[in-house]
Amino acid sequence: MTWIVAAAVGEDFYKSVAGLLGGPLGLLVLFGFSASFFYHLANGIRHLCWDAGYGFEKKRARLTGWVAIITAAILTALFWLAVLV
């Protein structure tokens, strides 16, 4: 959304924002945003199962926690692979 505001402000500001987001620090921030999005998605599905009454056993809860972390890592990697290729 930042790039939309930058485009509305003017060409010079847009170029500086695009350079910032396209640089190493900007890509790191965008990677962090996407990783947190996919973790929130995976853990949200886990909580939906809890709302339905499944997965409260200690062993199952621990397992689904790791599944949420691994799923988020895989989805983040696939997303960035699709973006960069």
Secondary structure, 3 states (H helix, E strand, C coil): CHHHHHHHHCHHHHHHHHHHHHCHHHHHHHHHHHHHHHHHHHHHHHHHHHHCCCCCCHHHHHHHHHHHHHHHHHHHHHHHHHHHC
